[in-house]
Amino acid sequence: MSKIQGTLAQWRDRLRRKELSPAELVNLTADAIEADRTTNAYISFDREAALHAAAGADISSPLAGIPIAVKDNINVLGQPTRCASRLLSPYVAPYDATSIRLLKEAGGIPLGRTNMDEFAMGASGENSAYGITRNPEAPDRIPAALPPPSHPLLLLPHSVPTRAVPSGSRPGTAASWASSLPTGAFPVTGW
């Protein structure tokens, strides 16, 4: 699997120093997702929408136009939200979840929808209608210490898991990748 090395702060600094543009980082990340034949970490991603957002990205913002991986049970306006279930496959989100709205306001760019246990009913990443999420270091093992599928998200410098057990209790920091957990009093429809 191709890995994009660096922390959120390092990527933000590189963008601000203009070593690369948000659009170049989106393309680099999308190319890595397409090349990945091991993890099954993504159910889908929208390169064109992310490139459109990158064109207007403010590199002085806290997230500076960094692509964000979003778990498939969090609404992103205009993207499918399937909860890794074929039952919900025709559903397209009519609004952004509060967490996504706040990430966008901070300069994040939602890029891909990540695989998960169907309806978040599991902890291993093995029960998705879209296939098993694999550990990139040991494909015959579950993603282990990180919330499925955040371990395979070594492709992205940032991901958005949820508080579904155990997703929120095992953040991506174990692999030196940032995770944002929705916190505070969000309405049910805001996730």
Rosetta silent file (secondary structure, phi, psi, omega in degrees, C-alpha in Angstrom):
SEQUENCE: MSKIQGTLAQWRDRLRRKELSPAELVNLTADAIEADRTTNAYISFDREAALHAAAGADISSPLAGIPIAVKDNINVLGQPTRCASRLLSPYVAPYDATSIRLLKEAGGIPLGRTNMDEFAMGASGENSAYGITRNPEAPDRIPAALPPPSHPLLLLPHSVPTRAVPSGSRPGTAASWASSLPTGAFPVTGW
SCORE:     score description
SCORE:     0.000 S_00000001
   1 L     0.000  139.573  175.631    0.000    0.000    0.000 S_00000001
   2 L   -77.757  135.208  179.988    1.190    3.479   -0.765 S_00000001
   3 L  -117.935  135.994  172.916    1.523    5.660    2.313 S_00000001
   4 L   -95.090  109.294 -174.251    1.424    9.403    2.460 S_00000001
   5 L   -81.890  143.470  175.038    3.869   10.133    5.235 S_00000001
   6 L   130.760  157.678  176.864    3.447   13.015    7.641 S_00000001
   7 L   -90.835  169.851  176.359    1.294   14.415   10.381 S_00000001
   8 H   -56.374  -45.938  179.999   -1.605   16.783    9.964 S_00000001
   9 H   -63.485  -39.074  178.842    0.625   19.666   11.098 S_00000001
  10 H   -65.387  -42.112  178.375    3.378   18.675    8.655 S_00000001
  11 H   -65.827  -41.816  178.108    0.947   18.565    5.721 S_00000001
  12 H   -60.565  -43.341  179.321   -0.557   21.899    6.737 S_00000001
  13 H   -64.281  -41.087  177.956    2.943   23.416    6.917 S_00000001
  14 H   -62.748  -40.826  177.812    3.868   21.996    3.486 S_00000001
  15 H   -64.823  -43.183 -178.939    0.681   23.470    2.011 S_00000001
  16 H   -67.766  -31.011  176.040    1.362   26.849    3.612 S_00000001
  17 L   -80.881   -1.904  179.242    4.963   26.833    2.321 S_00000001
  18 L    62.001   33.258  172.799    3.452   26.078   -1.112 S_00000001
  19 L   -70.934  -25.509  171.738    5.514   22.917   -1.531 S_00000001
  20 L  -157.099  163.167 -178.826    2.317   21.534   -3.028 S_00000001
  21 L   -98.489  162.749  174.125   -1.226   22.768   -3.516 S_00000001
  22 H   -55.646  -38.856  179.173   -4.410   21.362   -1.968 S_00000001
  23 H   -64.118  -39.822  177.579   -5.352   20.044   -5.436 S_00000001
  24 H   -64.892  -37.989  178.122   -2.001   18.233   -5.729 S_00000001
  25 H   -68.403  -39.368  175.324   -2.532   16.674   -2.287 S_00000001
  26 H   -59.730  -47.780 -179.738   -6.058   15.584   -3.285 S_00000001
  27 H   -63.888  -42.111  177.731   -4.680   13.962   -6.451 S_00000001
  28 H   -58.688  -45.034 -179.474   -1.793   12.332   -4.560 S_00000001
  29 H   -68.682  -46.038  179.736   -4.246   10.891   -2.052 S_00000001
  30 H   -62.753  -39.108  176.893   -6.823    9.791   -4.646 S_00000001
  31 H   -61.796  -40.434  178.863   -4.071    8.099   -6.690 S_00000001
  32 H   -66.146  -38.509  177.598   -2.964    6.205   -3.575 S_00000001
  33 H   -63.329  -45.185  179.717   -6.554    5.114   -2.881 S_00000001
  34 H   -63.576  -34.908 -177.694   -6.920    3.859   -6.463 S_00000001
  35 H   -77.622  -19.856 -177.263   -3.602    2.002   -6.273 S_00000001
  36 L   -69.858  117.848  177.886   -4.483    0.253   -2.992 S_00000001
  37 L  -116.608   12.263 -173.330   -5.416   -3.355   -3.702 S_00000001
  38 L  -110.029  -46.489 -164.451   -4.929   -4.628   -0.139 S_00000001
  39 L   -90.582  -28.194 -173.968   -7.050   -2.882    2.480 S_00000001
  40 L    57.179   36.996 -175.592  -10.519   -2.268    1.017 S_00000001
  41 L   -73.377  -28.205 -176.281  -10.505    0.844    3.225 S_00000001
  42 E  -111.454  136.185  171.470  -12.682    2.933    0.930 S_00000001
  43 E   -84.717  -38.603  178.120  -16.182    2.262   -0.293 S_00000001
  44 E  -161.193  164.873  170.247  -16.003    5.304   -2.556 S_00000001
  45 E  -152.290  155.795 -175.551  -14.300    8.621   -3.054 S_00000001
  46 L  -122.473   87.405 -178.393  -15.105   11.701   -5.100 S_00000001
  47 H   -59.852  -43.547 -175.856  -11.957   13.127   -6.661 S_00000001
  48 H   -63.948  -45.189  178.433  -13.839   15.729   -8.715 S_00000001
  49 H   -64.309  -39.122  179.095  -15.768   17.192   -5.769 S_00000001
  50 H   -67.049  -39.114  177.524  -12.578   17.239   -3.694 S_00000001
  51 H   -66.210  -37.069  176.104  -10.660   18.988   -6.494 S_00000001
  52 H   -61.631  -44.891  178.184  -13.460   21.558   -6.767 S_00000001
  53 H   -66.128  -37.546 -179.481  -13.185   22.201   -3.008 S_00000001
  54 H   -64.703  -31.935  179.970   -9.374   22.301   -3.238 S_00000001
  55 H   -62.172  -28.854  179.898   -9.561   25.039   -5.876 S_00000001
  56 L  -106.864   12.827 -175.860  -11.114   27.341   -3.283 S_00000001
  57 L   -67.716  140.154  176.799   -9.160   26.103   -0.261 S_00000001
  58 L   -98.444  106.234 -176.425   -7.750   28.683    2.141 S_00000001
  59 L   -70.864   -7.957  174.974   -4.277   27.447    3.133 S_00000001
  60 L   -87.234   -6.618  179.423   -4.281   29.823    6.109 S_00000001
  61 L   -72.728  163.458 -177.869   -7.236   27.913    7.627 S_00000001
  62 L   -55.863  -37.974  179.436   -6.605   25.373   10.413 S_00000001
  63 L  -100.344   -6.266  167.339   -6.842   22.378    8.029 S_00000001
  64 L    52.783   24.772  179.337   -5.442   24.283    5.027 S_00000001
  65 L    86.654   25.407  179.779   -7.209   22.209    2.354 S_00000001
  66 L   -81.837  133.793  176.984   -6.166   18.776    3.637 S_00000001
  67 E   -66.747  143.392 -176.301   -8.261   15.832    2.348 S_00000001
  68 E  -121.569  135.280  171.991  -10.335   14.083    5.007 S_00000001
  69 E   -88.318  135.281 -176.884  -11.509   10.455    5.145 S_00000001
  70 E  -123.062  127.351  177.671  -15.103   10.168    6.380 S_00000001
  71 E   -60.261  145.334 -171.534  -16.649    7.038    7.870 S_00000001
  72 L   -73.011   13.828  173.723  -19.602    5.830    5.793 S_00000001
  73 L  -118.479   19.320  178.203  -22.168    6.636    8.486 S_00000001
  74 L  -119.646  126.636 -177.235  -21.553   10.406    8.514 S_00000001
  75 L   -69.839  132.017  169.572  -23.471   12.615    6.069 S_00000001
  76 L  -126.977  120.009 -176.339  -21.548   14.655    3.500 S_00000001
  77 L   -45.222  125.299  175.755  -23.804   16.746    1.265 S_00000001
  78 L    82.358   -3.898  179.163  -24.247   15.117   -2.143 S_00000001
  79 L  -106.886  153.554  175.985  -22.334   11.948   -1.268 S_00000001
  80 E   -67.575  142.590  173.345  -23.773    8.503   -0.583 S_00000001
  81 L  -126.686   98.880 -170.997  -24.085    7.544    3.098 S_00000001
  82 L  -103.709  -13.235 -173.979  -24.571    3.795    3.129 S_00000001
  83 L    55.442   32.298  179.977  -23.398    2.687    6.594 S_00000001
  84 L    57.220   31.174  179.969  -21.579   -0.061    4.626 S_00000001
  85 L  -123.997  135.777  175.835  -24.947   -1.616    3.768 S_00000001
  86 H   -66.394  -25.632  179.030  -26.375   -2.341    0.324 S_00000001
  87 H   -57.142  -37.937 -178.370  -29.781   -1.583    1.829 S_00000001
  88 H   -97.255    8.165 -173.749  -28.891    2.125    1.996 S_00000001
  89 L   -56.354  -30.149  178.949  -26.921    2.256   -1.269 S_00000001
  90 L   -80.315   -8.977 -175.598  -29.359    4.598   -3.058 S_00000001
  91 L   -73.288  129.734  173.951  -29.274    7.178   -0.216 S_00000001
  92 E  -120.329  130.239 -174.431  -27.450   10.439   -0.959 S_00000001
  93 L   -63.150  127.307  178.776  -26.970   12.858    1.930 S_00000001
  94 L   -86.829   -2.098 -178.674  -29.175   15.971    1.621 S_00000001
  95 L  -157.078  164.999  172.298  -27.036   17.901    4.138 S_00000001
  96 L   -86.197  136.571  170.206  -23.642   17.944    5.857 S_00000001
  97 L   -62.218  155.239 -179.345  -23.429   16.451    9.341 S_00000001
  98 H   -55.445  -43.352 -179.764  -22.435   19.041   11.935 S_00000001
  99 H   -61.092  -38.311  179.377  -18.982   17.488   12.258 S_00000001
 100 H   -71.570  -42.417  176.947  -18.454   17.734    8.485 S_00000001
 101 H   -56.382  -44.256 -179.417  -19.746   21.311    8.352 S_00000001
 102 H   -67.782  -38.769  176.750  -17.256   22.248   11.072 S_00000001
 103 H   -65.288  -41.471  176.787  -14.396   20.425    9.331 S_00000001
 104 H   -62.748  -42.611  178.523  -15.212   22.174    6.053 S_00000001
 105 H   -61.715  -28.913  178.464  -15.307   25.537    7.852 S_00000001
 106 L   -86.069    1.377  176.486  -11.838   24.711    9.207 S_00000001
 107 L    98.581    6.754  176.945  -10.573   24.030    5.669 S_00000001
 108 L   -77.369  151.389 -179.697  -10.896   20.248    5.493 S_00000001
 109 E  -121.023  106.317  176.136  -11.895   18.593    2.221 S_00000001
 110 E   -61.095  126.113 -178.072  -14.014   15.416    2.468 S_00000001
 111 E  -113.896  -53.747 -172.379  -12.537   13.004   -0.060 S_00000001
 112 E  -129.317  156.572  176.591  -13.526    9.416    0.607 S_00000001
 113 E  -101.302  121.304 -174.329  -16.141    7.257    2.310 S_00000001
 114 E   -93.059  148.897  179.296  -14.492    4.597    4.427 S_00000001
 115 L   -68.025  158.599 -178.373  -15.554    1.017    4.883 S_00000001
 116 L  -164.249  170.385  170.657  -16.893   -0.137    8.246 S_00000001
 117 L   -65.584  139.554 -176.671  -18.916   -2.919    9.813 S_00000001
 118 H   -52.982  128.011 -177.877  -22.450   -2.694    8.443 S_00000001
 119 H    55.733   24.150 -178.770  -24.484   -0.141   10.450 S_00000001
 120 H    60.041   28.831 -178.694  -21.432    0.103   12.789 S_00000001
 121 L   -98.424   71.369  178.587  -22.462   -3.241   14.285 S_00000001
 122 L   160.424  175.973 -176.891  -19.039   -4.708   14.965 S_00000001
 123 L  -132.528   -1.097 -172.118  -15.453   -3.903   15.777 S_00000001
 124 L  -105.542  -14.167 -175.048  -13.362   -5.902   13.337 S_00000001
 125 L    77.614   14.060 -176.693  -14.175   -4.446    9.909 S_00000001
 126 L   -98.667   -4.797 -171.920  -15.217   -7.929    8.780 S_00000001
 127 L  -118.446   42.831  178.487  -18.969   -7.375    8.469 S_00000001
 128 L   -98.852  143.647  174.121  -19.363   -4.849    5.650 S_00000001
 129 L   -67.764  -11.696 -178.448  -21.568   -5.428    2.621 S_00000001
 130 L  -104.291   11.303  176.683  -18.623   -4.007    0.660 S_00000001
 131 L   105.411  164.741 -177.727  -16.051   -6.540    1.850 S_00000001
 132 L   -72.830  138.032  172.131  -13.619   -7.003    4.706 S_00000001
 133 L   -83.407  130.085 -175.243  -11.321   -4.142    5.702 S_00000001
 134 L  -105.891  150.034  173.448   -7.734   -5.436    5.775 S_00000001
 135 L   -76.818  124.186 -176.200   -4.734   -4.564    7.891 S_00000001
 136 L   -66.500  -27.667  179.183   -2.092   -3.131    5.495 S_00000001
 137 L   -84.700  -25.839 -178.934    0.800   -4.690    7.440 S_00000001
 138 L  -146.459   82.191 -173.785   -0.868   -8.097    7.855 S_00000001
 139 L   -57.651  -18.642  178.462   -3.774   -8.537    5.383 S_00000001
 140 L   -84.231   -0.622  179.532   -4.782  -11.840    6.986 S_00000001
 141 L  -116.329  158.305  176.916   -5.516   -9.984   10.262 S_00000001
 142 L   -69.336  164.019 -179.024   -8.173   -7.464   11.218 S_00000001
 143 L   -59.594  -11.317  168.303   -7.144   -3.792   11.349 S_00000001
 144 L    69.180 -120.044 -165.965   -6.517   -4.373   15.095 S_00000001
 145 L   -67.263   -4.261 -178.246   -5.681   -1.482   17.401 S_00000001
 146 L  -119.259  157.885 -178.943   -7.457    1.138   15.345 S_00000001
 147 L   -66.329  127.489  175.541  -11.104    1.642   14.466 S_00000001
 148 L   -58.631  129.337    2.470  -11.973   -0.123   11.247 S_00000001
 149 L  -107.370   30.673 -173.118  -11.048    1.147    8.788 S_00000001
 150 L   -61.994  -31.728  177.991   -8.808    3.882   10.197 S_00000001
 151 H   -58.697  -47.303  176.537   -5.687    1.707   10.287 S_00000001
 152 H   -65.987  -10.903 -178.436   -5.789    1.308    6.497 S_00000001
 153 H   -79.281   26.161  173.336   -6.307    5.064    6.255 S_00000001
 154 H   -63.232   -6.383  175.376   -2.584    5.557    6.329 S_00000001
 155 H   -72.653  -28.421 -174.841   -3.351    7.041    2.942 S_00000001
 156 L  -116.010  142.430  177.424   -4.809   10.174    4.501 S_00000001
 157 L   -73.427   -7.494 -177.584   -3.334   12.510    7.073 S_00000001
 158 E  -153.346  142.143  177.673   -6.742   12.895    8.749 S_00000001
 159 E  -140.020  160.072  179.379   -9.895   10.838    9.250 S_00000001
 160 E  -119.455   98.831  173.053  -13.285   11.231   10.910 S_00000001
 161 L   -85.165 -169.078  177.731  -14.416    8.183   12.894 S_00000001
 162 L  -129.206  178.937  177.781  -17.525    8.120   15.090 S_00000001
 163 L   -84.313    4.422  177.386  -18.400    7.306   18.679 S_00000001
 164 L   -61.546  137.098 -177.398  -19.807    3.919   17.646 S_00000001
 165 L   -68.209  133.053   -4.900  -18.128    1.245   19.734 S_00000001
 166 L   -98.046   14.333 -172.079  -15.193    0.820   19.445 S_00000001
 167 H   -50.069  -48.379 -177.064  -14.504    3.348   16.725 S_00000001
 168 H   -74.534  -15.984 -175.596  -14.372    6.373   19.000 S_00000001
 169 H   -92.914   -5.240 -179.503  -12.360    4.642   21.666 S_00000001
 170 L  -131.682   78.610 -174.650   -9.375    3.727   19.491 S_00000001
 171 L   -69.504  162.883 -177.252   -8.210    6.827   17.612 S_00000001
 172 H   -66.536   -3.735 -177.812   -5.791    6.844   14.708 S_00000001
 173 H   -63.598  -20.329  177.723   -3.017    8.334   16.832 S_00000001
 174 H   -63.168  -21.217  177.880   -1.670    4.827   17.419 S_00000001
 175 H  -112.630   19.784  179.982   -0.453    4.990   13.826 S_00000001
 176 L    64.811   30.240  177.289    0.577    8.670   14.000 S_00000001
 177 L  -120.974  140.467 -176.776   -2.536    9.778   12.123 S_00000001
 178 E   -79.184  143.725  172.416   -4.982   12.324   13.413 S_00000001
 179 E  -131.174  140.464  174.770   -8.603   11.511   14.073 S_00000001
 180 L  -108.901  118.810  175.678  -11.368   13.946   14.971 S_00000001
 181 L   -95.922  131.412  173.516  -14.073   12.553   17.179 S_00000001
 182 L   -59.520  127.875 -179.569  -17.361   14.415   17.255 S_00000001
 183 L  -129.402  167.400  177.928  -17.657   15.724   20.803 S_00000001
 184 L    85.999 -167.144 -175.173  -20.099   17.819   22.739 S_00000001
 185 L   -96.781   80.596  175.598  -23.863   17.987   22.409 S_00000001
 186 L   -90.575  143.332  175.225  -24.566   17.410   18.731 S_00000001
 187 L   -66.996  156.265 -179.459  -28.120   16.639   17.671 S_00000001
 188 H   -55.130  -39.768 -179.124  -28.732   13.114   16.390 S_00000001
 189 H   -76.380   -5.802 -178.855  -29.182   14.484   12.870 S_00000001
 190 H   -87.927   -3.415 -179.002  -25.892   16.368   13.186 S_00000001
 191 L   -87.698    0.000    0.000  -23.659   13.351   13.003 S_00000001
